Amino acid sequence: HQRSSTVPITNLSPHHRVKPPSLSQIAGSQAPARGARMAKSSADDAELRRACAAAVAASGARGEEVSFSIRVAKGRGIFEKLGRLAKPRVLALTTKHSSKGEADKAFLRVLKYSSGAVLEPAKLYKLKHLTKVEVISSDPSGCTFVLGFDNLRSQTVAPPQWTMRNIDDRNRLLFCILNICKEILSYLPKVVGIDIVELALWAKENTLTLDNQENNNQEGRETSVATQTERKVTAKVTVENDLVSQAKDEEEDMEALLDTYVMGIGEADAFSERLKQELVALEAANVYQLLESEPLIEEVLQGIDAASATIDDMDEWLRIFNLKLRHMREDISSIESRNNGLEMQSVNNKGLVEELEKLLERLRIPQEFAASLTGGSFEESRMLKNVEACEWLTGAIRCLEVPNLDPSYVNMRAVREKRAELEKLKITFVKRASEFLRNYFSSLVDFMISDKSYFSQRGQLKRPDHADLRYKCRTYARLLQHLKVIYP
């Protein structure tokens, strides 16, 4: 773990050149034995850190401090199988402290070497989105791992795999990431493929070595830097304690789970013998129970026979009922069909009666009109009734003609008889009225001629008075008009 002070970015040259390492230097040797002094790592290279700071400053980032930097090899697994070589990269952990009360930020920067052996930014990850640190199980050395972020645009593309030079470099990088997440972001990402107890023990064993190396290389550092180092040591111890406590909790949970399945059996032979004894006891109990329950079985069989006989009787009754119900259904269906026919007939009869009533209303001859037409008097006092009778007779004859009557009724016997009756009334009335008018006006003319008072006398000239004649003609004028209409 890098415990030295961070390198400020503002005082470094953006064109600081660092010779890129070869892939054999990055992923060559394995980790030393536990307790031995660690080999020199690129994480202790001050020149590399200054080059990283210069590259970060050249990218336009302000206020970021490089806390840790190390050389790695970048690969993607499937491309290596196809024969492509891994690419040398530099991973730099940077922090940004805000003086305006905002939360501190932590970043993981991926730097690559340009054609002029100058470091330049290639990728930027925010550690607040780091959710998983997974060591690749297919790598037997254990130096290859993957960092999982939850804000990647394409989750279907496999994330890059980072390969370290040895186990110590891997542990230093992972432990530094965990320290920053715990100290600045107050959380720990999920660790997969590595024993967290082993990682905590490694950190505890190598803390003293790292402290001695850094103290020898950085004597005379300012008091503020020492204070910052002590704070990081405290954070490291906190992470170690968290990892150890997490491992202990998992171990206790596993022991509690296993304790729930303890059955108090020491040997398999004893357990088998115990099972055989219990099986024999169960079989014997079943035999005794069957022998003791024989009377009950007989009673149950008798009940079953009685129930079977009852079921047979019920089946016979159901057959009889089914036959009767079938006949009843047929009768009901016949009755319903007849009822439907009767209902339809009733509706038709009702409509027919209404239509016949309307027709009879047309064919009915009022008694007073019949009396006036057949034998009524033609006096002046009854002339109004005679005129009304003529008007009704004219309308009745017109109602029985085709335009005013349905053609289907024209040839009906009742209609034909009623039309003949009306014609007879018409002829009778016209004959009587004509005879009356001829006689009446003839007698009236004879009376006027015989009366000398209507004419001039000798020596007295006067105009004949026709007022009475005009009055008589006006009285019978309407009757003459109706006679003309009835009998043209």
C-alpha positions in Angstrom: 0.0 0.0 0.0 1.3 3.5 -0.9 1.6 5.4 2.3 3.7 8.4 1.1 2.3 11.8 0.5 0.5 12.7 -2.7 2.3 14.5 -5.4 0.8 17.9 -6.4 0.0 18.3 -10.1 0.6 22.0 -10.6 4.4 21.9 -10.3 5.1 19.2 -12.8 5.9 19.5 -16.5 3.2 18.1 -18.8 6.0 16.7 -21.1 7.7 14.5 -18.6 8.9 11.4 -20.4 9.0 7.9 -18.9 10.3 4.9 -20.6 7.4 2.4 -21.1 8.1 -1.0 -19.5 7.9 -4.3 -21.4 5.1 -6.8 -20.8 7.6 -9.3 -19.4 8.6 -6.7 -16.8 4.9 -6.2 -15.9 3.7 -9.8 -15.7 7.0 -11.7 -15.2 7.6 -12.8 -11.7 5.3 -14.1 -9.0 4.9 -12.9 -5.4 7.6 -13.6 -2.8 7.0 -15.8 0.1 5.0 -14.4 3.0 7.1 -12.5 5.5 9.9 -11.9 3.0 10.9 -8.5 1.8 8.8 -7.4 -1.2 10.6 -6.8 -4.5 10.8 -3.3 -5.7 7.5 -2.2 -7.4 6.6 0.4 -9.9 4.3 1.8 -7.2 7.5 3.1 -5.5 8.7 4.9 -8.7 8.6 8.6 -7.9 9.4 9.4 -11.5 6.3 7.5 -12.7 4.1 9.4 -10.2 5.4 12.7 -11.5 4.7 11.6 -15.1 1.2 10.6 -14.1 0.6 14.0 -12.4 1.9 15.8 -15.5 -0.5 13.8 -17.7 -3.4 14.5 -15.5 -2.6 18.2 -15.4 -2.3 18.2 -19.2 -5.8 16.8 -19.5 -7.3 19.9 -17.9 -8.1 18.4 -14.5 -7.7 20.9 -11.6 -7.1 20.1 -8.0 -6.5 16.4 -8.4 -3.7 14.7 -6.5 -2.1 11.4 -7.5 -2.3 9.1 -4.5 -1.1 5.9 -6.2 0.3 4.8 -9.6 1.5 1.5 -10.9 2.2 -0.2 -14.2 -0.2 -2.9 -15.5 -0.9 -4.9 -18.6 -4.4 -4.5 -20.2 -6.1 -7.4 -21.9 -9.6 -8.7 -22.7 -9.2 -12.5 -22.4 -10.8 -13.5 -25.7 -8.4 -11.3 -27.7 -5.4 -12.9 -26.0 -6.7 -16.3 -27.1 -6.8 -15.0 -30.6 -3.1 -14.2 -30.4 -3.3 -10.5 -29.6 -0.8 -9.2 -27.0 -1.7 -7.3 -23.9 -1.1 -3.5 -23.9 1.1 -1.7 -21.3 -0.9 0.8 -19.2 -0.5 2.8 -16.0 -3.3 2.9 -13.4 -3.3 6.1 -11.3 -5.6 6.7 -8.3 -6.4 10.4 -7.9 -8.3 12.3 -5.3 -9.9 15.8 -5.4 -10.6 17.6 -2.1 -13.1 20.4 -2.2 -12.8 23.5 -0.1 -16.4 24.6 -0.6 -18.0 22.0 1.6 -18.6 19.5 -1.2 -17.9 15.8 -0.9 -14.4 14.6 -1.8 -14.0 12.7 -5.1 -11.9 9.8 -6.1 -11.0 8.7 -9.6 -9.2 5.8 -11.3 -7.3 7.1 -14.4 -5.9 4.8 -17.1 -2.8 6.2 -18.8 -1.2 4.9 -22.0 2.1 5.6 -23.7 2.1 7.6 -26.9 4.5 7.2 -29.7 6.9 9.5 -28.0 6.9 7.5 -24.8 4.8 10.2 -23.1 2.0 9.3 -20.8 -1.4 10.6 -21.9 -4.9 10.0 -20.4 -6.8 7.1 -22.0 -9.8 6.4 -19.7 -11.4 7.9 -16.6 -13.5 6.0 -14.0 -15.2 7.4 -10.9 -14.6 5.2 -7.9 -18.1 6.0 -6.5 -19.5 3.7 -9.3 -17.1 0.8 -8.5 -19.3 -2.1 -7.4 -17.1 -5.2 -7.7 -13.4 -6.2 -7.7 -13.1 -9.7 -9.2 -9.9 -11.8 -9.5 -9.9 -13.9 -12.7 -10.0 -17.6 -11.7 -8.6 -18.8 -15.0 -5.3 -17.1 -14.3 -3.3 -19.5 -12.0 -1.0 -16.8 -10.9 -3.9 -14.7 -9.4 -2.4 -11.5 -10.8 -5.3 -10.7 -13.2 -8.4 -9.0 -12.0 -11.4 -7.0 -13.3 -13.0 -3.8 -12.0 -16.8 -3.6 -12.4 -18.5 -0.3 -12.7 -22.3 0.2 -12.7 -22.4 3.2 -15.0 -20.8 1.7 -18.1 -22.7 2.5 -21.3 -22.5 -1.0 -22.7 -22.7 -3.8 -20.1 -22.6 -6.4 -22.8 -18.9 -5.7 -23.7 -16.5 -7.5 -21.4 -14.6 -5.1 -19.1 -10.8 -4.9 -19.5 -8.6 -7.3 -17.5 -5.7 -5.9 -15.6 -2.6 -8.0 -15.0 0.0 -7.1 -12.3 3.6 -8.1 -12.1 3.1 -10.2 -8.9 0.7 -10.8 -6.1 2.2 -8.0 -3.9 1.5 -5.4 -6.6 -2.0 -6.7 -7.0 -2.6 -6.6 -3.3 -1.1 -3.1 -3.0 -3.4 -1.7 -5.7 -6.5 -3.4 -4.4 -5.8 -2.4 -0.9 -5.3 1.2 -1.9 -8.6 1.2 -3.8 -10.4 -0.2 -0.7 -8.7 2.4 1.5 -9.8 5.3 -0.7 -13.4 3.9 -1.0 -13.5 3.5 2.8 -11.9 6.8 3.7 -13.5 9.1 1.0 -16.6 7.3 -0.2 -17.4 5.5 3.1 -18.2 2.1 1.5 -16.4 -1.0 0.3 -17.1 -2.7 -3.1 -17.7 -6.4 -3.4 -14.6 -8.5 -3.6 -14.8 -11.8 -5.6 -12.2 -14.5 -6.2 -9.9 -13.5 -3.4 -9.9 -14.5 0.3 -10.6 -11.3 2.2 -9.0 -12.8 5.3 -5.8 -13.5 3.4 -5.9 -10.0 2.0 -6.2 -8.6 5.5 -3.4 -10.7 6.8 -1.2 -9.7 3.9 -1.9 -6.0 4.7 -1.1 -6.5 8.4 2.2 -8.3 7.7 3.3 -5.9 5.0 2.3 -2.6 6.8 5.6 -2.6 8.8 7.7 -3.2 5.8 6.0 -0.5 3.8 6.4 1.9 6.7 10.1 1.2 7.1 10.7 1.7 3.4 8.9 4.9 3.2 10.4 6.3 6.4 13.9 5.5 5.0 13.2 7.2 1.7 11.3 10.2 3.1 13.1 11.4 6.2 12.8 15.0 6.9 9.3 15.3 5.5 7.1 18.1 6.8 4.8 17.6 9.8 1.7 17.9 7.7 2.8 15.1 5.5 3.4 12.9 8.6 0.0 13.7 9.9 -1.6 12.7 6.6 0.4 9.4 6.6 -0.9 8.6 10.1 -4.4 9.2 9.0 -4.0 6.8 6.1 -2.5 4.2 8.4 -5.6 4.5 10.6 -7.8 4.1 7.5 -5.8 1.0 6.5 -6.3 -0.5 9.9 -10.0 0.2 9.7 -10.2 -1.6 6.4 -8.3 -4.5 7.8 -10.7 -4.7 10.7 -13.7 -4.5 8.4 -12.4 -7.3 6.2 -11.6 -9.6 9.2 -14.9 -8.9 10.9 -16.7 -9.7 7.6 -14.9 -13.0 7.3 -15.6 -13.9 10.9 -19.3 -13.1 10.4 -19.4 -15.4 7.4 -17.7 -18.2 9.3 -20.1 -17.9 12.2 -23.1 -18.0 9.9 -21.7 -21.1 8.2 -21.1 -22.8 11.5 -24.7 -21.9 12.7 -26.1 -23.3 9.4 -24.1 -26.6 9.8 -25.2 -26.9 13.5 -28.9 -27.0 12.4 -28.2 -30.3 10.6 -26.4 -32.2 13.4 -28.4 -35.3 14.3 -26.3 -36.7 17.2 -25.1 -39.8 15.2 -21.5 -40.7 15.4 -21.1 -43.8 13.2 -22.8 -44.9 10.1 -23.2 -48.6 11.2 -25.0 -47.5 14.4 -27.2 -45.2 12.4 -28.1 -48.0 9.9 -28.8 -50.5 12.8 -31.1 -48.0 14.4 -33.0 -47.4 11.2 -33.5 -51.2 10.8 -34.8 -51.6 14.3 -37.3 -48.7 13.8 -38.4 -50.3 10.5 -39.1 -53.7 12.1 -41.0 -52.0 14.9 -43.2 -50.1 12.4 -43.9 -53.3 10.4 -44.9 -55.2 13.6 -47.1 -52.4 14.7 -48.9 -52.3 11.3 -49.5 -56.1 11.5 -51.0 -55.9 15.0 -53.1 -53.0 14.0 -54.5 -54.9 11.0 -55.4 -57.9 13.1 -57.1 -55.8 15.7 -59.1 -53.8 13.2 -60.8 -56.9 11.5 -64.2 -56.4 13.1 -64.1 -52.8 12.0 -63.2 -54.0 8.5 -66.2 -56.3 8.4 -68.5 -53.5 9.5 -67.0 -51.2 6.8 -67.5 -53.9 4.2 -71.1 -54.3 5.2 -71.6 -50.6 5.0 -70.1 -50.6 1.5 -72.4 -53.4 0.4 -75.4 -51.5 1.7 -74.2 -48.4 0.1 -73.7 -50.2 -3.2 -77.3 -51.6 -3.1 -78.6 -48.2 -2.3 -76.7 -46.8 -5.2 -78.1 -49.4 -7.6 -81.7 -48.5 -6.4 -80.9 -44.8 -6.9 -79.5 -45.6 -10.4 -82.8 -47.4 -11.3 -84.9 -44.6 -10.0 -82.8 -42.0 -11.8 -83.3 -44.0 -15.1 -87.1 -43.9 -14.5 -87.0 -40.2 -13.7 -84.9 -39.6 -16.7 -87.4 -41.3 -19.0 -90.3 -39.3 -17.5 -88.4 -36.1 -17.7 -87.6 -36.8 -21.4 -91.3 -37.3 -22.1 -92.0 -34.1 -20.1 -89.4 -32.2 -22.1 -91.0 -33.4 -25.3 -94.5 -32.4 -24.1 -93.2 -29.0 -22.9 -91.5 -28.5 -26.3 -94.7 -29.3 -28.1 -96.7 -27.0 -25.8 -94.2 -24.2 -26.3 -94.4 -24.6 -30.1 -98.2 -24.5 -29.9 -98.1 -21.6 -27.6 -95.8 -19.7 -30.0 -98.2 -20.5 -32.8 -101.2 -19.4 -30.8 -99.4 -16.2 -29.7 -98.6 -15.4 -33.3 -102.1 -16.2 -34.3 -103.5 -14.0 -31.5 -101.3 -11.1 -32.6 -102.5 -11.6 -36.2 -106.1 -11.8 -35.2 -105.8 -8.7 -33.1 -104.4 -6.8 -36.1 -107.0 -8.3 -38.4 -109.8 -7.3 -36.0 -108.5 -3.7 -35.8 -108.3 -3.5 -39.6 -111.8 -5.0 -39.9 -113.2 -2.5 -37.4 -111.8 0.3 -39.5 -113.3 -1.2 -42.6 -116.7 -1.7 -40.9 -116.6 1.9 -39.7 -116.3 2.9 -43.3 -119.1 0.5 -44.4 -121.5 1.5 -41.7 -124.5 3.7 -42.8 -125.8 6.1 -40.1 -129.5 5.5 -39.3 -130.5 9.2 -39.7 -128.8 9.5 -43.1 -130.4 6.3 -44.3 -133.9 7.6 -43.2 -133.3 10.9 -45.0 -132.1 9.2 -48.2 -134.9 6.6 -48.4 -138.0 8.3 -47.1 -137.3 11.7 -45.7 -139.4 14.8 -46.5 -138.1 17.6 -48.8 -139.7 20.4 -46.9 -137.8 23.6 -46.4 -137.3 22.9 -42.7 -135.6 19.5 -43.4 -133.6 20.6 -46.4 -130.4 21.0 -44.2 -130.5 17.3 -43.2 -131.1 16.3 -46.7 -128.0 18.2 -47.8 -125.9 16.6 -45.0 -127.2 13.1 -46.1 -126.1 13.9 -49.7 -122.6 15.0 -48.5 -122.2 11.8 -46.5 -123.4 9.6 -49.4 -120.9 11.3 -51.7 -118.0 10.7 -49.2 -119.0 7.1 -48.6 -119.0 6.3 -52.3 -115.6 7.8 -52.7 -114.1 5.9 -49.7 -115.0 2.6 -51.4 -113.2 3.5 -54.6 -109.6 2.2 -55.3 -107.6 5.4 -54.7 -109.1 5.7 -51.2 -109.4 2.0 -50.4 -106.7 -0.8 -50.3 -106.9 -2.8 -53.6 -107.1 -6.0 -51.6 -110.4 -4.9 -50.1 -112.1 -3.9 -53.4 -113.2 -7.4 -54.3 -114.3 -8.4 -50.8 -117.9 -9.5 -50.7 -118.9 -7.1 -47.9 -117.3 -4.2 -49.8 -119.1 -5.1 -53.0 -122.4 -5.5 -51.1 -122.0 -2.2 -49.3 -121.1 -0.5 -52.6 -124.3 -1.9 -54.2 -126.3 -0.8 -51.2 -124.9 2.7 -51.5 -125.7 2.8 -55.2 -129.2 1.7 -54.5 -129.6 4.5 -51.9 -128.1 7.0 -54.4 -130.6 6.0 -57.1 -133.5 6.0 -54.8 -132.6 9.4 -53.4 -131.9 10.9 -56.8 -135.2 9.6 -58.1 -137.2 10.9 -55.2 -135.5 14.3 -55.2 -135.9 14.7 -59.0 -139.5 13.9 -58.8 -140.1 16.2 -55.9 -138.3 19.1 -57.6 -140.2 18.7 -60.9 -143.6 18.6 -59.1 -142.7 21.4 -56.8 -141.5 23.9 -59.4 -144.3 22.9 -61.8 -146.9 23.6 -59.1 -145.1 26.8 -58.2 -145.1 28.1 -61.8 -148.8 27.2 -62.2 -149.7 29.0 -59.1 -147.9 32.1 -60.1 -149.5 32.1 -63.6 -153.0 31.6 -62.2 -152.6 34.4 -59.7 -153.5 37.7 -61.5 -151.9 39.8 -58.8 -148.5 38.9 -60.3 -149.4 40.6 -63.6 -150.4 44.1 -64.8 -154.0 45.0 -64.9 -155.8 47.3 -67.4 -154.7 50.7 -66.8 -152.0 49.6 -64.2 -148.6 48.6 -65.5 -146.2 47.0 -63.0 -143.2 44.7 -63.1 -143.8 41.1 -62.0 -142.6 40.2 -58.5 -140.2 37.2 -58.7 -138.8 37.5 -55.1 -140.7 34.4 -53.9 -139.5 32.4 -56.8 -135.9 33.4 -56.2 -136.3 32.5 -52.5 -137.6 29.0 -53.4 -134.8 28.5 -55.9 -132.1 29.6 -53.4 -133.6 27.1 -50.9 -133.2 24.1 -53.2 -130.0 25.2 -55.0 -127.6 23.2 -52.8 -129.7 20.1 -53.2 -129.5 20.5 -57.0 -125.7 20.8 -56.8 -125.4 17.6 -54.8 -127.7 15.8 -57.2 -125.5 16.9 -60.0 -122.4 15.5 -58.2 -124.1 12.2 -57.2 -125.7 11.5 -60.5 -123.9 13.5 -63.2 
